[in-house]
């Protein structure tokens, strides 16, 4: 694998009050529009501070803004440790992700292959009546 992107669909709720999760602000987060976010939030807001960092450092920075026992952080750290044990060092965090499907919850992963850049292994955890499927992956 060339690099891995980890994210968690519960991160936004942990970092941004529901009242601030407006379409405009969510769009700015997705676009990584720091100047716009500073206008609506502040330069010191956790989302702004995290997005200022290189994506390879964001998981470490995230620890300063949510409790160490937060389920999203715990799950991300478990996956990071497992990937490191497998020899993958190029791991990025994506806090901009918003669920593409209403049935996804929890962690998602994107694995980008060096041998074939057009192939990406993606997936996430399911919720609701299809929760029994657990983690679904697509290549």
KEZA-946491 format. One record per residue: residue number from 1; residue in one letter; x, y, z of N, C-alpha, C in turn. Coordinates in steps of 0.02 Angstrom, whole numbers. Atoms other than C-alpha are relative to their C-alpha. Layout:
NUM, a, X, Y, Z, X, Y, Z, X, Y, Z
...
This chain:
1, x, 41, -59, 0, 0, 0, 0, 44, 62, 0
2, x, -36, -63, 4, 57, 175, -40, -14, 42, 62
3, x, 18, -35, -62, -40, 262, 100, -71, -19, 20
4, x, 64, 17, -28, -191, 240, 212, -31, 64, 30
5, x, 38, -56, -30, -324, 368, 261, -50, -30, 48
6, x, 48, 21, -50, -420, 340, 421, -44, 60, 18
7, x, 46, -52, -23, -571, 437, 477, -53, -31, 44
8, x, 54, 25, -43, -717, 423, 595, -58, 49, -6
9, x, 58, -42, 12, -891, 487, 562, -25, 34, 63
10, x, 21, -32, -63, -913, 534, 746, 47, 56, 21
11, x, -48, -52, -19, -765, 654, 748, -31, 70, -2
12, x, 29, -67, 4, -864, 805, 691, -44, 15, 60
13, x, 42, -11, -59, -989, 782, 832, 43, 11, 63
14, x, -44, -9, -58, -844, 771, 955, 36, 67, -1
15, x, -39, -61, 7, -760, 927, 888, -41, 63, -12
16, x, 40, -57, 21, -903, 1039, 833, -70, -6, 27
17, x, 68, -1, -28, -1062, 1084, 926, -51, -7, -56
18, x, 53, 11, 50, -1220, 1030, 833, -26, 66, -28
19, x, 26, -64, 23, -1277, 1211, 823, 45, 33, -53
20, x, -47, -27, 49, -1122, 1250, 720, 7, -44, -62
21, x, -5, 46, 57, -1144, 1104, 600, -50, 21, -55
22, x, 42, -27, 53, -1227, 1213, 469, 27, -23, -68
23, x, -25, 19, 66, -1215, 1174, 283, 62, 41, -21
24, x, -57, -42, 18, -1096, 1321, 260, 64, -22, 36
25, x, -60, 20, -38, -977, 1268, 399, 22, -70, -20
26, x, -18, 67, 21, -983, 1085, 349, 34, 1, -68
27, x, -31, -6, 66, -942, 1134, 170, 71, 27, 7
28, x, -67, -27, -10, -794, 1238, 230, 47, -52, 30
29, x, -41, 53, -29, -731, 1091, 333, 21, -48, -55
30, x, -14, 48, 54, -745, 974, 184, 51, 29, -50
31, x, -45, -34, 46, -653, 1102, 75, 66, 21, 33
32, x, -58, -22, -39, -524, 1136, 213, 11, 75, -9
33, x, -1, -73, 8, -567, 1321, 197, 15, 32, 67
34, x, -20, -25, -66, -468, 1384, 346, -20, 73, 11
35, x, 18, -70, -10, -498, 1569, 316, -74, 8, 13
36, x, 72, -2, -13, -686, 1541, 309, -17, -27, 68
37, x, 14, 30, -65, -684, 1430, 462, 20, 47, 57
38, x, -21, -48, -51, -587, 1560, 562, -53, 54, 10
39, x, 52, -51, -4, -724, 1685, 521, -60, -24, 42
40, x, 59, 27, -35, -862, 1571, 588, 16, -29, 68
41, x, -18, 33, -63, -768, 1481, 727, 50, 44, 37
42, x, -54, -43, -27, -601, 1556, 784, 66, -33, -19
43, x, -65, 30, 16, -416, 1529, 755, 18, -54, 49
44, x, -16, 49, -52, -411, 1429, 917, -47, -60, 0
45, x, 48, 56, 0, -556, 1313, 874, 36, -65, -18
46, x, -34, 64, 14, -503, 1129, 875, 0, -20, -74
47, x, 2, 19, 71, -559, 1101, 695, 52, 39, -39
48, x, -49, -42, 35, -454, 1247, 634, 71, -23, 17
49, x, -66, 21, -22, -304, 1191, 737, 21, -67, -31
50, x, -15, 66, 29, -315, 1012, 674, 12, 5, -75
51, x, -7, -6, 72, -338, 1061, 492, 64, 37, -20
52, x, -63, -34, 15, -182, 1171, 502, 58, -50, -4
53, x, -53, 50, -3, -79, 1014, 532, 1, -43, -62
54, x, -7, 50, 52, -12, 893, 404, -45, -59, 18
55, x, 46, 55, -15, -136, 749, 388, 34, -59, 35
56, x, -35, 54, -35, -2, 628, 449, 9, 16, 74
57, x, -7, -20, -70, 7, 726, 613, -67, 11, 35
58, x, 65, -18, -28, -178, 757, 638, -25, -48, 54
59, x, 23, 47, -50, -212, 598, 736, 33, 14, 68
60, x, -35, -19, -62, -81, 650, 865, -28, 65, 29
61, x, 28, -64, -22, -152, 827, 873, -71, -9, 28
62, x, 69, 13, -20, -329, 759, 892, -4, -16, 75
63, x, -2, 20, -70, -280, 691, 1063, -3, 60, 48
64, x, 2, -60, -42, -269, 871, 1128, -70, 29, 5
65, x, 66, -32, 4, -451, 908, 1086, -59, -44, 19
66, x, 54, 44, -24, -553, 755, 1132, 30, -48, 51
67, x, -26, 44, -53, -537, 640, 1283, 31, -64, -28
68, x, -35, 61, 22, -419, 491, 1265, -46, -61, -1
69, x, 46, 57, -2, -564, 374, 1305, -60, 9, -46
70, x, 55, -9, 48, -679, 445, 1170, 0, -59, -49
71, x, 2, 60, 42, -739, 295, 1067, 31, 10, -70
72, x, -29, -12, 66, -688, 375, 901, 76, 0, 3
73, x, -73, -3, -7, -511, 411, 960, 28, -69, 17
74, x, -22, 67, -18, -494, 239, 1039, 3, -44, -63
75, x, 3, 41, 60, -548, 155, 877, 54, 20, -51
76, x, -52, -23, 47, -433, 262, 769, 70, -22, 23
77, x, -66, 19, -27, -284, 225, 883, 11, -76, -7
78, x, -6, 73, 9, -319, 37, 877, 20, -15, -72
79, x, -16, 12, 70, -317, 42, 687, 70, 26, -17
80, x, -66, -27, 14, -162, 152, 683, 54, -49, 25
81, x, -48, 48, -28, -67, 30, 797, 3, -63, -43
82, x, 1, 60, 41, -123, -119, 693, 34, 12, -67
83, x, -32, -16, 64, -71, -36, 530, 76, 7, 8
84, x, -73, -6, -12, 99, 9, 604, 31, -69, 9
85, x, -27, 68, -9, 123, -173, 658, 5, -37, -66
86, x, -2, 32, 66, 87, -225, 478, 53, 31, -45
87, x, -53, -32, 39, 225, -109, 419, -21, 62, -38
88, x, 23, -60, 35, 119, 35, 354, 12, 61, 43
89, x, -18, -60, -38, 188, 202, 410, -34, 63, -25
90, x, 29, -60, 31, 105, 325, 291, -76, 0, 13
91, x, 70, 2, -22, -60, 346, 386, -23, 72, 11
92, x, 27, -67, -3, -166, 502, 369, -68, -1, 34
93, x, 66, -7, -30, -317, 564, 466, -41, 48, -43
94, x, 46, -44, 37, -467, 640, 377, -57, 19, 47
95, x, 56, -22, -43, -578, 742, 493, -54, 34, -41
96, x, 49, -35, 43, -670, 818, 344, -56, -46, -22
97, x, 48, 48, 27, -768, 660, 306, -68, 7, 31
98, x, 69, 3, -21, -955, 659, 315, -29, -62, -35
99, x, 22, 65, 27, -1047, 495, 288, -31, 6, -70
100, x, 29, -1, 67, -1080, 464, 103, -66, -39, -2
101, x, 61, 40, -5, -1217, 342, 153, -26, 5, 71
102, x, 29, -8, -66, -1337, 358, 298, 11, -61, 44
103, x, -8, 61, -40, -1301, 179, 352, 72, -11, 25
104, x, -68, 5, -27, -1115, 209, 387, 4, 36, 67
105, x, -14, -32, -64, -1059, 249, 562, 70, -22, 20
106, x, -64, 22, -25, -894, 241, 652, 57, 12, -49
107, x, -62, -6, 38, -725, 216, 571, -10, -14, -74
108, x, -5, 18, 70, -690, 219, 386, 74, -2, -18
109, x, -69, 8, 21, -532, 173, 294, 3, 4, -76
110, x, -15, -1, 72, -460, 208, 121, 73, -20, -7
111, x, -68, 24, 12, -307, 112, 64, 17, 13, -73
112, x, -21, -18, 68, -218, 182, -88, 61, -42, -18
113, x, -52, 46, 20, -107, 61, -183, 53, 33, -43
114, x, -55, -28, 39, 64, 108, -252, 3, -30, -70
115, x, -6, 36, 64, 57, -22, -390, -52, 22, -51
116, x, 55, -19, 44, -108, 39, -461, -38, 57, 33
117, x, 28, -58, -34, -157, 216, -411, -75, 7, -9
118, x, 72, -7, 11, -332, 199, -482, -40, -47, 44
119, x, 36, 47, -44, -375, 58, -361, 6, 24, 72
120, x, 2, -22, -70, -429, 107, -186, -46, -48, 38
121, x, 41, 41, -44, -491, -8, -49, -34, 47, 50
122, x, 37, -45, -44, -628, 84, 47, -51, -39, 39
123, x, 53, 32, -39, -752, 42, 181, -14, 37, 63
124, x, 20, -30, -63, -837, 85, 342, -44, -48, 38
125, x, 44, 40, -42, -943, 18, 483, -72, 17, -14
126, x, 71, -9, 11, -1129, -7, 461, -36, 12, 66
127, x, 41, -9, -60, -1267, 42, 582, -72, -19, -16
128, x, 71, 14, 8, -1450, 9, 610, -14, -73, -14
129, x, 22, 69, 12, -1535, -146, 542, 52, -42, -36
130, x, -53, 38, 34, -1380, -195, 441, 65, 1, 39
131, x, -59, -5, -42, -1259, -171, 586, 38, -66, 5
132, x, -30, 65, -3, -1226, -357, 587, 53, -12, -52
133, x, -51, 7, 52, -1121, -336, 430, 68, 24, 24
134, x, -64, -23, -27, -988, -247, 534, 34, 48, -46
135, x, -40, -42, 44, -853, -173, 424, -7, -26, -71
136, x, 6, 18, 71, -887, -173, 238, 56, 33, -39
137, x, -55, -26, 40, -742, -153, 116, -15, -12, -74
138, x, 9, 5, 72, -746, -122, -71, 65, 17, -34
139, x, -61, -14, 39, -601, -130, -194, -21, 23, -69
